[in-house]
Amino acid sequence: MTSSLVCAIHCAFLPILLSFSSFSSLYFLNNPMIEWTFICLGLVFIFTSLWPSYKNTHHNRKPLKVALLGFLLLAISRLHLTNLWEVSNTAIGATLIAFAHYINWNLLRRIAKQKQ
């Protein structure tokens, strides 16, 4: 959940950060290969985090659906139609992924309370 929130903050503020001249050396972070690598790593993290909870514990598809919608928005944002398109879809997608982790955590917590 924390890594998804950090991703949302990173994606929303990187263009602003890069616009300052003292941070122009960080432009390598705007490389499409780095972005796709992080998106793929995020898919691995989400799969290893949400799937076992779904399969073994709560059997609720909502976290998976929200996460997939988030990754769909991240992928769509890579079309680079406009700057607003990219930033808004990236920030919303990353926020949805973080929200999927929150939903999953909440479901797990609710089941743990029921077992007590």
N, C-alpha and C positions, 0 to 999 in steps of 0.2 A: 504494500500500500504506500509506503514511504517513497520507494523508488518511482512509482507512478506519479506521485505528487511532485517530486523533484523534476521529473521529466516534463510535466505540465508547466512548471515555473521556468525551466530551461528553454522550452520551445516558445513560450510567450515573450520572454525577455531577451533572448539571444540577439534578435535583430536590433533591439534598442541598445544593448551592450556594445555590439559591433559598430554602432554608429559613432561611438566616442573614439577619438583618434588614438588615445593611449591603449585602447583594447583592440586596435586593428590587427595586431599580430595574432589574435585568436581566430582569425578568419578561417583557419583550417577546420574549425568545428562546423562550418557551414558546408562541408563537403558532402555530396549526396551519398557516397559510399559509407561514410561514417553514420549518416542518418539512417540508411537502410540496415546497417549493422546493428544499430541500437533498436530499430523496430523489430528485427529478427530475434535479437536477444530478449526483447520484451515479450514476444510471442512464446519463447521458451519458458521464461519466468512465469507468465500467466498460465501456461499449460501445466507446469510442474506445481503451481500453487493452487489453482482452482479445480483442476480435474480430479485430483485425489479426494478433495473435500466433497465434490459432487458425487463421485463414484462410491465412496466409502461411508459418507456420513449423511448429508442432507438431501441429496437427490433433487435439488432445485436447480433448474437451468437458468434462472435469472442472472446470476453472476456471469455465467458463460456468454449469455446473449449480450449483456451490457459491455463486456470486454470485447467481444467480436465487433460490436458497433463502434466502439472506440478505435479499434485497429483499422476498421474500414474507413473511418474519418481520417486517421493518420495516413493511410495509403492514398486516399483521395487528395489530401493536402499536398502530396508530392507532385501533383500535376502542375503546380506553380502557375495557376491562371492569373492570379493577382496576389499582391503581398497580403492584403486583407484576407483573401481566400485561404492562403497558406497558414497564416498565423491563427486565424479563428478556428479552422478545422483541426489544426494541430493541438491547440490548447483545449478545445472541447473534447477531442479524442483522448488525449492524455488524462483529462479530468474524468472522463467516463471509465477509463481503465482503473484509475484510482478508486472510483466509486464502486466498481465491480469487486475490488478487493475488500472494500468496506462492507458491501452486501454479504460477501462470503464470510467475513469475520463475524458479522452480526448473526448470520444463520448458525454458524458453529457455536457461538456463545449461547444462543437460545437453546440449542440442543443440549449443550453442557448443563444448562440450568434445569432442563427437564429431567435429566438423568440424576440430579441430586435429590 
